[in-house]
């Protein structure tokens, strides 16, 4: 049998957790709806909306897989109150997508679109923050279908619902609007360090103007 973890070690890890979170060993599967079937010949990643040149930018699976690959070590905080610390995510940084398909100067937000019409809205500053990555791998292994293969967004400084599984594209927006879970009562910003879990916690300026 392995040696029990020391109290000091557990306390060190728990000190890295946002308020209300618990340390998770392993990676639970959490998602809404069925797992989509991946068909590489039909898969396409699109950047559209308020692009700088007014055009839609597209990559098929082979082209997207050929984009520069990076890794980041980052945490994942689920709104269901578990946190997974220190995972290595591999893929294409969100900032790289922004450089390849620049937004118009007046873009303030993005909507990340995934299979089945699922969506998550983000401030542009959150989308291009350090560590935000379109992940294809975790800890050196390809993502499983249940965890978002072939592509999921990881935004480490926000709750994990802001990083959808099975991503298919990004829409540049000149004004904010709520995504799938934000329309269903989740906080528009989703900062785990401020425990921004639900829409009733929003303060003026946190959500789209009505």
Steps between C-alpha positions, in 0.01 A plus 500: 500500500611855435590734778225738616540858391633734766273759651743767381477376138121492502486846655736636232280369218178613663644849540503524118127433475247776436242546776240225523704253290631155599807321365415231245715193433432386146276670248124448522296509180248784507299626207150569376355280228654214300861461392522597131650262246817640346504494121835644387392544139216730613677680783573871454616775735362842409577854611226737392303807603681833530834396349749766395465416130128420512561144385441163663816301576486119494730206571420135441622247754830434324571873465411579860712210624797649310484834686780572749467272804560631851459371852393673819477372855176627645216419736139422419224621733151360452197690626384172656776576755784269402842626393772311314842654551812501286384325183706538185287609205628481145353666195467835326505813718192717461734790433632317192150478356457873562825572315408281203148641475513851653185662638374841398619783727162533671469136606452467876378142546499160336248219489661157493276256312499124545306197379120497536489881510664523841669836562696698760559874495830654610648845521772535237753559778409166659516319167860610434623477858814300578417133520182508289542216252302295251607168644540176311707324768515466877818379672644395165203288394227579250176608663235231518166560333336537842744775590457695179700339219591627248507850651404674819575847628676532836489840671674430832406820683125448443258224593522207261159557336664799330719249315263286293572148379475407130572855381425584138559874476527849638275798427642848550247739654485876545263462797450233761222244498446196718597146403324172573553475875497876552145503361411229751602676818878483512713808561596694188868529597574183699803596710556216752713716729201730545256204509303639206283192462147625433334790324331628818851587624566734208578862568435791263728465199552126537244408238379623159309822490128441473 
